[in-house]
Amino acid sequence: MTKRKMLAAEEDIANRVVEMAKRKGSTVFQTVNDILEQALRADGMGLTLDEILERRGMLERAREVGLTFTPERLLYEVVDVAYGRSRKRLSQMWLEAGRWYGKFFAGRSEDGVGAFEEAMGLLTFGSSEFALEEERGAIAVACVGERFSPGFTEVFSLFIEGAFEAFGYRRVAREVSKGIIHLRFEGSG
Amino acid sequence: MEGGPQDTKLLVLPSRLVERLRASAARRGLSLSNYAVEALEQALRAEAMGAPLRDAVDLYLLGEVQRGAGAVQLPRSSLERLVVELYPEMGEELRGAWSEAGRWYGAYLRAKLRGADILAFLERALLVSWNLDEAEVRDKGGAVALRLTSFVLSLESTELLLSYVSGAMDSLGYDETGRDIMRGMARARYVRKRVR
């Protein structure tokens, strides 16, 4: 027979776990086992369950705002081809896409810029860095992506610019080179 | 479950699990009880968010595999518009590029998920990563039926998605034997390649 060990848990938590087991149609023993197995899985990845839930939440939010995973290689290849063929048209397209997203976030939250910053964090999660700094009515945006292609860097800077236009900002400084975007905006009102 | 000291209850765990938990708790500088209670609290939080803990861990792993395979997140509309723009003149080239990327992805999955149910992973990855409404990959003794549905994908993107999946299936050892495509819906059939 397997030797069993007892663990003390606060009554409230224990009761809620019992309710959870009932909802799942499982035993308390099996439910607790399953939970702790997941804690060990997370630990095996060097994470806590809290961090796992945080990142799961980020993936869900990314889905909600219409982000999808795309093979990075394909994305840069396609953007560069299109950019080489019709620079003006593609630039306009990404600027408009940015405006659309800007309006989307402005309408979705009182803090449109904050919501956009969070979305950019999701978008660039793991592949690049996005930083936004507000200072006396001006906003400085920095985005660095080591693997960004020249065409993608260009159109992505326009995407960001379009979004800030929709938030009521105008660009006052721009420095863009392969993989590096620095933009500065001021309120246009 | 048994009643314990004031305001606590005792939960039963097998010793085998306890030893692993104790080691894990020690790494984080926690007592076994605190570690276990924290896990229970997170499980309750996950359930309140509508996501069982196991699903959350699975989803996290899936995201990690996708990122490892070189995937980035992007507003769907941006790529969609690009594809529609380029497709009339470059359809064949794009299908080739998507198929090649799929082949690479299939080879990556084979290497990364050795021993795991790769087709089950692929089904989940398609659903979550491509933000589809439905994805089904059914293996019936070496014959695989694939069904993908999205209410927002253009015909062009649907064709490219299928090229990508067929490329992945090729690397996973399957030949395509038939397909039906319409806007936002793709079905394909595959058979396991013969070993020569």
Chai-1 contact restraints between the chains, C-beta under 6 A:
chainA,res_idxA,chainB,res_idxB,connection_type,confidence,min_distance_angstrom,max_distance_angstrom,comment,restraint_id
A,T2,B,P14,contact,1.0,0.0,6.0,A-B,restraint_1
A,K3,B,S15,contact,1.0,0.0,6.0,A-B,restraint_2
A,R4,B,V12,contact,1.0,0.0,6.0,A-B,restraint_3
A,R4,B,P14,contact,1.0,0.0,6.0,A-B,restraint_4
A,K5,B,L13,contact,1.0,0.0,6.0,A-B,restraint_5
A,K5,B,S15,contact,1.0,0.0,6.0,A-B,restraint_6
A,K5,B,V18,contact,1.0,0.0,6.0,A-B,restraint_7
A,M6,B,L10,contact,1.0,0.0,6.0,A-B,restraint_8
A,L7,B,L11,contact,1.0,0.0,6.0,A-B,restraint_9
A,L7,B,L13,contact,1.0,0.0,6.0,A-B,restraint_10
A,L7,B,S33,contact,1.0,0.0,6.0,A-B,restraint_11
A,L7,B,A36,contact,1.0,0.0,6.0,A-B,restraint_12
A,A8,B,G4,contact,1.0,0.0,6.0,A-B,restraint_13
A,A8,B,T8,contact,1.0,0.0,6.0,A-B,restraint_14
A,A8,B,L10,contact,1.0,0.0,6.0,A-B,restraint_15
A,A8,B,S33,contact,1.0,0.0,6.0,A-B,restraint_16
A,A9,B,K9,contact,1.0,0.0,6.0,A-B,restraint_17
A,A9,B,L11,contact,1.0,0.0,6.0,A-B,restraint_18
A,A9,B,V37,contact,1.0,0.0,6.0,A-B,restraint_19
A,E10,B,T8,contact,1.0,0.0,6.0,A-B,restraint_20
A,E11,B,D7,contact,1.0,0.0,6.0,A-B,restraint_21
A,E11,B,K9,contact,1.0,0.0,6.0,A-B,restraint_22
A,I13,B,L40,contact,1.0,0.0,6.0,A-B,restraint_23
A,A14,B,K9,contact,1.0,0.0,6.0,A-B,restraint_24
A,R16,B,L44,contact,1.0,0.0,6.0,A-B,restraint_25
A,V17,B,L40,contact,1.0,0.0,6.0,A-B,restraint_26
A,M20,B,E47,contact,1.0,0.0,6.0,A-B,restraint_27
A,V28,B,M1,contact,1.0,0.0,6.0,A-B,restraint_28
A,F29,B,V12,contact,1.0,0.0,6.0,A-B,restraint_29
A,V32,B,L11,contact,1.0,0.0,6.0,A-B,restraint_30
A,I35,B,A39,contact,1.0,0.0,6.0,A-B,restraint_31
A,I35,B,L40,contact,1.0,0.0,6.0,A-B,restraint_32
A,I35,B,A43,contact,1.0,0.0,6.0,A-B,restraint_33
A,I35,B,L53,contact,1.0,0.0,6.0,A-B,restraint_34
A,L36,B,L17,contact,1.0,0.0,6.0,A-B,restraint_35
A,L36,B,L21,contact,1.0,0.0,6.0,A-B,restraint_36
A,L36,B,A39,contact,1.0,0.0,6.0,A-B,restraint_37
A,Q38,B,L53,contact,1.0,0.0,6.0,A-B,restraint_38
A,Q38,B,R54,contact,1.0,0.0,6.0,A-B,restraint_39
A,Q38,B,V57,contact,1.0,0.0,6.0,A-B,restraint_40
A,A39,B,A39,contact,1.0,0.0,6.0,A-B,restraint_41
A,L40,B,R20,contact,1.0,0.0,6.0,A-B,restraint_42
A,L40,B,S24,contact,1.0,0.0,6.0,A-B,restraint_43
A,R41,B,V57,contact,1.0,0.0,6.0,A-B,restraint_44
A,D43,B,S24,contact,1.0,0.0,6.0,A-B,restraint_45
A,L49,B,A39,contact,1.0,0.0,6.0,A-B,restraint_46
A,L49,B,Q42,contact,1.0,0.0,6.0,A-B,restraint_47
A,D50,B,Q42,contact,1.0,0.0,6.0,A-B,restraint_48
A,I52,B,A56,contact,1.0,0.0,6.0,A-B,restraint_49
A,I52,B,V57,contact,1.0,0.0,6.0,A-B,restraint_50
A,I52,B,Y60,contact,1.0,0.0,6.0,A-B,restraint_51
A,L53,B,A46,contact,1.0,0.0,6.0,A-B,restraint_52
A,L53,B,A56,contact,1.0,0.0,6.0,A-B,restraint_53
A,R55,B,Y60,contact,1.0,0.0,6.0,A-B,restraint_54
A,R56,B,A56,contact,1.0,0.0,6.0,A-B,restraint_55
A,R56,B,L59,contact,1.0,0.0,6.0,A-B,restraint_56
A,R56,B,Y60,contact,1.0,0.0,6.0,A-B,restraint_57
A,L59,B,G63,contact,1.0,0.0,6.0,A-B,restraint_58
A,A62,B,Q73,contact,1.0,0.0,6.0,A-B,restraint_59
A,R63,B,N131,contact,1.0,0.0,6.0,A-B,restraint_60
A,G66,B,P75,contact,1.0,0.0,6.0,A-B,restraint_61
A,G66,B,R76,contact,1.0,0.0,6.0,A-B,restraint_62
A,L67,B,Q73,contact,1.0,0.0,6.0,A-B,restraint_63
A,T68,B,R76,contact,1.0,0.0,6.0,A-B,restraint_64
A,T68,B,W130,contact,1.0,0.0,6.0,A-B,restraint_65
A,T68,B,N131,contact,1.0,0.0,6.0,A-B,restraint_66
A,F69,B,Q66,contact,1.0,0.0,6.0,A-B,restraint_67
A,F69,B,A71,contact,1.0,0.0,6.0,A-B,restraint_68
A,F69,B,Q73,contact,1.0,0.0,6.0,A-B,restraint_69
A,F69,B,S129,contact,1.0,0.0,6.0,A-B,restraint_70
A,T70,B,L74,contact,1.0,0.0,6.0,A-B,restraint_71
A,T70,B,L79,contact,1.0,0.0,6.0,A-B,restraint_72
A,P71,B,G70,contact,1.0,0.0,6.0,A-B,restraint_73
A,P71,B,A71,contact,1.0,0.0,6.0,A-B,restraint_74
A,P71,B,A101,contact,1.0,0.0,6.0,A-B,restraint_75
A,E72,B,G70,contact,1.0,0.0,6.0,A-B,restraint_76
A,E72,B,V72,contact,1.0,0.0,6.0,A-B,restraint_77
A,R73,B,G70,contact,1.0,0.0,6.0,A-B,restraint_78
A,L74,B,A101,contact,1.0,0.0,6.0,A-B,restraint_79
A,V78,B,L82,contact,1.0,0.0,6.0,A-B,restraint_80
A,A82,B,L82,contact,1.0,0.0,6.0,A-B,restraint_81
A,A82,B,L86,contact,1.0,0.0,6.0,A-B,restraint_82
A,M93,B,R81,contact,1.0,0.0,6.0,A-B,restraint_83
A,A97,B,S78,contact,1.0,0.0,6.0,A-B,restraint_84
A,L123,B,Q73,contact,1.0,0.0,6.0,A-B,restraint_85
A,G126,B,R67,contact,1.0,0.0,6.0,A-B,restraint_86
A,S127,B,V72,contact,1.0,0.0,6.0,A-B,restraint_87
